[in-house]
Amino acid sequence: MAMIQYTSKVQSVLKDKIQLLNNKEGAIYLVGPIRLPVNLYGETIEFKWYCWLNCEEVTENYERIIAKLSASNLAELQQSSILTYGDFENDDDALIRMHSICHTGDIFGSKRCDCGFQLKQSMKKIVEHGTGALFYLANHEGRGIGLFSKAMAYILQENGFDTVEANHALGFEDDSRDYSDAIKVLKALRSKPVSLLTNNPRKLDALSNDGLTLSGREALWGDVSEYNEKYLETKINRSGHIRDKEPCDND
């Protein structure tokens, strides 16, 4: 676990974005508003996004609450699922997507990332391929930091931090996702090789290090806009994602 970096700059950015709401059994900490450009029926509409956290402790010392986040495993309080297509158990060639939940991208259609595009596009590619599976990993929000922490990371990103810096500033690793449960499910459903839809070498390593045979990899770039160009470049330059082509090259 990375050491928390709750600097004066982090405090100055977040202090006016967190509200304490008294509750019968503790407190609700409300974070926001956060600018959220959303693709709504082909038109970009800007919403304001808030997120809240229920907590037994009641305090206006927000530094204390934030300091606890990285040890609270907030992202673990969810469940994962899988969608299979075709004769997944028996066909020789299957296309796999290990997709991390993205509440803002998958549900709201946020253009701050490419997750919603990747979710729908991977489902489309799996159907076109004829056989495959989409793993929807619900305990992976914000690369494993949880939705409430992701909300504050977004605020930091609006104030000059990149994705990696924002996660580190809140006391998290760049990427703390664990694929072991998904791999166990995959092994239970299928013993033949799979091809992975991903730009992330960590996903490839997770499967191969667990003894799975990979028959190939297919890139999944797309939905690039002014809102997520920096995010995509950070994936490549800071997080090691494979640059098959320029993310902005959408041909």
C-alpha positions in Angstrom: 0.0 0.0 0.0 1.4 3.4 -0.9 1.8 5.9 1.8 -0.9 8.6 1.9 0.2 11.9 0.4 -2.4 14.2 2.0 -0.5 17.4 1.2 -1.7 21.0 1.7 -2.6 21.1 -2.0 -4.8 18.0 -1.7 -6.4 19.5 1.4 -7.0 22.9 -0.3 -8.6 21.2 -3.4 -10.9 18.8 -1.5 -12.0 20.7 1.7 -14.7 22.7 0.0 -16.0 19.7 -2.0 -16.9 17.5 1.1 -20.0 18.0 3.2 -20.9 16.4 6.5 -24.6 15.4 6.7 -25.7 14.1 10.1 -27.5 10.8 10.0 -29.3 8.7 12.6 -26.5 6.1 12.8 -23.5 8.3 12.0 -22.8 10.6 9.1 -23.1 10.9 5.4 -20.1 12.4 3.7 -21.1 14.0 0.4 -18.4 14.9 -2.2 -19.0 17.1 -5.2 -20.1 18.7 -7.4 -17.9 17.3 -10.1 -18.1 18.2 -13.8 -19.2 15.2 -15.8 -19.6 15.5 -19.6 -22.0 12.7 -20.7 -22.8 11.3 -24.1 -26.6 11.4 -24.1 -28.1 10.2 -27.4 -25.2 11.6 -29.4 -25.0 15.0 -27.7 -22.5 15.9 -25.0 -24.3 17.2 -22.0 -22.5 18.3 -18.9 -24.0 17.2 -15.6 -22.8 17.7 -12.0 -21.9 14.5 -10.2 -22.0 13.9 -6.4 -21.1 10.8 -4.5 -21.8 9.9 -0.8 -20.4 7.6 1.8 -22.1 6.3 4.9 -19.8 6.3 8.0 -20.3 5.6 11.7 -17.8 8.3 12.6 -19.0 11.8 12.7 -16.3 14.4 12.2 -15.6 17.5 10.2 -11.9 16.5 10.2 -12.1 15.3 6.6 -8.4 14.6 6.6 -9.2 11.8 9.1 -11.9 10.3 6.9 -9.8 10.5 3.7 -6.9 8.9 5.5 -9.1 5.8 6.3 -10.3 5.3 2.7 -7.3 3.4 1.4 -7.6 0.9 4.2 -11.4 0.5 4.1 -11.7 -1.7 1.0 -14.8 0.2 -0.1 -14.6 -1.3 -3.6 -14.9 -4.8 -2.1 -18.6 -4.2 -1.1 -19.8 -5.2 -4.6 -20.3 -8.3 -6.6 -18.9 -9.3 -10.0 -20.6 -11.1 -12.9 -19.9 -12.7 -16.3 -21.7 -12.8 -19.6 -20.9 -15.6 -21.9 -21.8 -16.0 -25.6 -21.8 -19.0 -27.9 -20.5 -22.4 -26.8 -18.1 -20.8 -24.4 -17.1 -24.0 -22.6 -16.3 -26.1 -25.7 -15.4 -23.9 -28.7 -11.7 -23.8 -29.6 -11.5 -20.0 -30.0 -13.0 -17.6 -27.4 -12.7 -13.9 -27.0 -12.5 -12.6 -23.4 -12.9 -9.2 -21.8 -12.0 -8.5 -18.2 -13.9 -5.3 -17.7 -13.7 -3.3 -14.5 -16.8 -1.6 -13.3 -17.0 2.1 -14.1 -20.1 3.7 -12.6 -19.7 7.0 -14.4 -18.7 5.5 -17.8 -20.7 2.4 -18.0 -24.0 3.8 -16.5 -23.9 7.6 -17.1 -22.0 7.5 -20.4 -19.2 9.7 -19.0 -16.6 10.8 -21.6 -13.9 11.4 -19.0 -12.8 7.8 -19.7 -13.3 5.2 -22.5 -14.8 2.5 -20.2 -18.4 2.8 -21.5 -17.2 2.5 -25.1 -15.0 -0.5 -24.2 -17.9 -2.2 -22.4 -20.3 -2.0 -25.4 -17.6 -2.5 -28.0 -16.3 -5.6 -26.3 -19.8 -7.1 -26.1 -20.2 -6.3 -29.9 -16.8 -7.9 -30.7 -17.6 -11.0 -28.7 -20.9 -11.5 -30.5 -19.2 -10.9 -33.9 -16.4 -13.4 -32.9 -19.1 -16.0 -32.2 -17.8 -17.2 -28.7 -16.6 -15.4 -25.7 -17.2 -13.9 -22.3 -17.4 -10.5 -20.6 -16.3 -10.5 -17.0 -17.8 -7.5 -15.2 -15.5 -7.0 -12.2 -17.5 -4.9 -9.7 -14.8 -4.6 -7.1 -12.5 -2.7 -9.5 -14.0 0.8 -9.5 -11.3 3.4 -10.1 -8.6 0.7 -10.5 -9.6 -0.7 -7.1 -10.0 2.5 -5.1 -13.8 2.6 -4.9 -16.4 5.0 -6.1 -16.2 7.6 -3.3 -12.4 7.8 -3.6 -12.7 8.0 -7.4 -15.0 11.0 -6.9 -12.2 12.8 -5.0 -9.6 11.6 -7.5 -11.7 13.3 -10.2 -11.6 16.6 -8.3 -7.9 16.3 -8.0 -7.7 15.6 -11.8 -9.6 18.8 -12.4 -6.9 20.6 -10.5 -3.8 19.4 -12.3 -3.2 15.9 -11.1 -3.2 13.0 -13.6 -4.9 9.7 -12.9 -1.8 8.1 -11.3 -1.0 11.2 -9.2 -4.5 11.5 -7.9 -4.6 7.8 -6.8 -1.3 8.2 -5.0 -2.3 11.4 -3.4 -5.3 9.6 -1.7 -3.0 6.8 -0.5 -3.6 4.2 -3.2 -1.5 2.4 -5.7 -1.8 3.3 -9.3 -3.6 0.0 -9.9 -4.6 -2.4 -7.1 -7.0 -4.6 -9.0 -7.0 -8.4 -8.4 -8.1 -10.8 -11.1 -7.7 -14.0 -9.1 -11.5 -14.5 -8.5 -12.3 -13.9 -12.2 -9.5 -16.3 -13.3 -11.0 -19.0 -11.0 -14.4 -18.6 -12.6 -12.8 -18.7 -16.0 -11.0 -21.9 -15.2 -14.2 -23.4 -13.9 -16.0 -22.6 -17.1 -13.3 -23.3 -19.7 -10.1 -25.2 -20.1 -9.2 -24.2 -23.6 -7.1 -21.1 -24.6 -8.6 -17.7 -24.8 -7.8 -14.4 -26.6 -8.0 -11.3 -24.5 -9.5 -7.9 -25.4 -7.2 -5.4 -23.7 -4.6 -2.7 -23.9 -3.3 -3.6 -20.4 -0.3 -5.9 -20.1 -1.1 -6.5 -16.4 -4.2 -8.4 -17.4 -2.2 -10.5 -19.8 0.3 -11.2 -17.0 -2.4 -12.1 -14.5 -3.8 -14.8 -16.8 -0.5 -16.2 -18.0 1.0 -16.2 -14.4 -2.0 -18.3 -13.3 -1.3 -20.9 -15.9 -3.9 -19.9 -18.5 -3.0 -20.3 -22.2 -3.5 -17.2 -24.3 -4.1 -17.6 -28.0 -3.9 -13.9 -28.7 -4.7 -10.3 -27.8 -6.9 -7.7 -29.5 -6.5 -4.0 -28.8 -9.6 -2.0 -27.6 -9.0 1.8 -28.2 -11.7 4.2 -29.1 -14.1 7.0 -28.1 -11.3 9.6 -27.9 -12.4 13.1 -27.1 -11.1 16.4 -25.6 -12.4 15.1 -22.2 -10.3 11.9 -22.0 -7.2 12.5 -24.2 -5.0 13.1 -21.1 -6.5 10.1 -19.4 -5.6 7.8 -22.3 -2.1 9.2 -22.7 -1.6 8.6 -18.9 -2.6 5.0 -19.4 0.2 4.6 -21.9 2.9 6.8 -20.5 2.4 6.2 -16.7 0.6 2.8 -16.5 2.3 0.9 -19.3 -0.7 0.2 -21.5 0.3 -1.1 -25.0 0.4 1.5 -27.7 -0.8 -0.5 -30.7 -1.6 2.8 -32.4 -2.2 6.4 -31.3 -5.4 6.4 -29.2 -6.6 9.4 -31.2 -6.3 7.3 -34.4 -9.9 6.0 -34.6 -9.9 4.5 -38.1 
